């Protein structure tokens, strides 16, 4: 079933929906306007719709016309809906002005999943099972997938999903109408690190009368970087990046406390315990050397995103059948980004793939990338995304029903 032409026929509607979402981005788990837009867009499709209690999620089940009376196979499709807390600088006519931005393309994900719902509804008499449509808030650090999994999205059709798929658009690196992915680890596991250094305040002119937490914090930050390069194998990488630093009120006052926050990423489960131990050893060692105290909060974030090898190969075949030979590229290395679709893939075999949305004519290696306030996504990727999701569901149901 070739759905690409049908998807192109929906392009105007999908663009309109995407721009509506882009103008009013919402951050986190509570996205009331986005949820309302989704509910409006899928109204009339005969779906079994439920909304979340722990977040403004939408779960919709589409029953296939050729499903068996019992034990119908189930495929789940995910589209995340939340934006980032950053000021948009694209200059687009539909740019957001509320201090948030769809800089990661989740507005395209949502519109593409709506498009997939319409395509599957149009051809539901040919579907040999059920499709769960997972419209998810809170991917950007709020673990919205975890919320939805706990609320039962994987069993929304009445039995556990047999396979799960998601696409993620790229404003750079991946050319328009191209797809990338890989079997096995695709995205890193991520952890959050918050470190509070407690010293003794003093006048800036007499630092020897205090215990300077800023100097200790500075050494902690550089020591953590050295720890990563000297205690972990470069072929099993660890990434540690400090993104937030807070300390002091005036230039001539040594404060009592200083604090920094970091993201820590890894690709192997073997490194999880080693990282925890190494971080604590390093920070406590520096603290002792400076005569200060240190409090460490190290919180697990998203686990590894791992594509099932068979499902990754299946997604590659479906992509090339739909978009043409050479449209899929297998990545040699995983990415150090992280994703809460990992929660789904830890429970259900499936795959996430990257869909090119680099603006036509732009150099994929030079264009502003996801999470950049200047990131622009080509809306010509919307029919690709809708058709790809719908075709993955249809083809997998065919395979499962045999």
Helices and strands as residue ranges (DSSP letters): H 4-9, H 11-23, H 32-42, E 48-51, E 58-63, E 73-80, H 106-122, G 124-126, E 129-136, H 144-150, G 153-155, E 163-170, E 179-181, E 184-187, E 189-198, E 202-203, G 207-209, H 213-231, E 238-247, E 253-254, E 257-266, H 270-290, E 293-300, E 305-307, H 309-323, E 328-330, H 341-345, E 350-356, H 381-401
